């Protein structure tokens, strides 16, 4: 299975992904995120399953992470069977100094958010390029196709400029694993992520947005193989 955004090996992503895998121990139910950095986590967990007898269950957030987990030999479960997770590990498109994150570059943010809030501990793995003082990347917003135009109008009133995400190797828009569209919304610098998150959630037809406010720890991989760990201030 080809991972998103991985054309070459990345020592930073590998360091962060493998370090976060060390948080997992036997008996845990683990949320497995989507993307190029957490792919290293999934592979490392698979190695431990095969070589060390690590006994875990995984809950996946996308078709991509499902295929990676199956290839790695990780036993899978669902939120219906295991609604409370011990830990969720995922990547981010951008994360600020207060550990607010933007996710959804892989159009899996709805399932990623459900899995992350179901976990006692939510760890984001990233490299330095994903960190920023304030969020300013476009916010992915998953919308029902039926409600796209009304949602676009309401989001514009919030100060955003939505753009329907187009597929790369097919004509037409990206379709999520849930059968919906994705709007990438430019807001410029987001000074109050919490307030904007509430406003987007209130738009009829919005299934979920990519602002995450529940990150407990951030693992930042460095080029020398070291990892910087930042925890949310309580």
N, C-alpha and C positions, 0 to 999 in steps of 0.2 A: 504494500500500500504506500503510495507516494504521499509524503507529508506536505502540508501547505507551507510555502515560503522556505523550503529547505533545498537549495540547489547545491550548497556546499556544507561541510561540517563546520559547526560553530563551537569553539571551546567555551565561550561564555554561556551559551544556552545549555551545553552539555553539563557544565559545572553546576549551574543552578538546578537543572532537572534532576541530576543524580543526587545532589545534596538533599533536596526535598524528599526524594524517595527514602532517604534514611530516617525520616520521621515515621515511617509505616512499620508496624510490627504485626506478628501473627495474631489472628483473631479480629483484625480490623475490617470494617466495611469502608471502602475508599472511593470517593468521587474522582473520576478520571476525566480531566478536561480535554480541550481540543487545541491543536496548534503545534508549531514546530518545537517549542521549548518543552512543553509537557510530554511530547513524544519521547524525549530522553528519559523522563520519569517512568513512563509506561514500560519502556524497554528495560530499564534498570530493575523495576519491580518484577518483570518477567524473568530476568536473569536470577534474581534472588529466589523466585518460586522454583526454578529448575535446579539451581545449584545449592541453595541453603534450606529448601523446604519451607519457605515462607508461605503461610496459609492465610490468604486474604480473599475477600470478595470485592469486585469492582462494580461501580455503577457508572456507565458511560454517558457522555453528553452529546455524542454525535455518531454518525455512521463511521466517520474517520477513526475516532477513538475506539469504537467497537472493534473494527478490523485490526487495529494495532494491538489491542488487548488480547484478542483471540490468537493472533500470531505470536504474542509473547507468552501464551499459556496461562493467562490470568482467568480464574473462574469469575463469571459475571452473575449479577443479580439485578433486581429492579427496585425502584422506590416503592412499588406496591408490596414487595416482599420485605424490604429493609428500608423503611422510611426515614430512619435516623442514622446518619453516617458519622463515623469517627473523625474523618478528615476528608477534605476535598482539595485537590491540587490542580491548578490551572494556570494558563498564561494570561497576558494582557497586551492590548495594543498600546496603552499608555497608562501610567500610574503616577499620581502626584505625591507631594511631600507629606500629605495627610492620609495617604493610602486609599484615596478615592481612585477608582480605575475605570477606564473605558475598554470594553470588550465587544467582540462581535465581528471582527475582521473575517472570521470564518463562517459567519451567519449562524452561529450556534449559541448565541448569548441567552436565548430564552431558557433552553435546557441547562446551560451552564449556571444561570442564576438560580434556577430551582434546585439544582444539585448543591450549589454552594451554600444556600441558606438552610439546607437540610443537614449540614455538617456542623459538628461542634467546633471545628477549626478549619479556616479557609486560607490556604497558602497560595500565593501567586509567585510563579517563577518567571524571571525575565533577565534581559541583559541591560546594560546602561542606556542603550538607545531608547528604551521604553520608559525611562524615568523623566519626570519634568516637575518644575516647581508648581505649575498649575496645568490643568487639563485644557487642551486646545485642539485636539483631534476631532474629526467628525464623529458624531454619536450615532451608532447603528440603531435603528428603530424597526422592529418587526411589526408589520401591520397586516390585517386581514385584507385580501385583494378587494373585497366588496367595499371596504371603507377607505381605500387609498386616498382618493381626492379630498373627502372631508377631513381626513387626518392631516393631509398636506396643508390644507388651509388653516387648520387650528395650530399646527406647529409653526407656520409662518407668523402667526399672531404672537407666538412666544419668543419671536426674534430669531428663529432658525431658518435656514435655507435648505430644504430637503431635496435630495436627488435619488431617484430610483436606481438601485444597484443593478447593473446589467451583467448578464452571464458572460464568461470569457469564451467558452467553446460551444455556445449555442446562441441562437437568436432569442432575444427577449430578456426578461428580468431573471435575477437569481431567485430560486425557489428554495425556502428553508426546508429542513427535515420535517417541519410541521405543516408544509404546504402553503406558506405565506410569502409575502414580499418583504424586502428590506429597503428602508430609506436610510441613506447616509446624510446626516443633518449637520451642517456647519453652524456653529454658534460663536466662533471665535474663542477668546479666553473665557472659560467657564469659572466665574468667581464664586459661585455657590452651587456646587454639584448636588447637594442634598435638596435644595429648593427646585432645581431644574428637574431632578429625578421625579419628584412628586408631581410637577406640572405635566411631564410627559406621560406618567402613569394614568393621569386623569383624562387623557384624550381618548374619546370613544374610537374603537377600532385598533388601538395600539395593543398588541399582545404583550410585548416587553421591550425595554430599551437597554442600551449597553452601559449605563452608568451603574457601577457596583460600589456600594458603600459598606460592605461587610467583610473586607479583607482583614484578616488578623495578623498575618505576617507576609513579608516580602523577601524573597531570596533573589539577590542580584548577582549574576555570574560575571566574573572578570576574565580578561584575556589571559591572565597568568594562572587561571584555574581556581582562584580563590572565590569565596562567596561572601557577600555582605548581607547580613540579616537585619531587617528592620521590623519591629513589632509595633502594632497600633498602641498608642498611648491610652490607658484606661482612665 
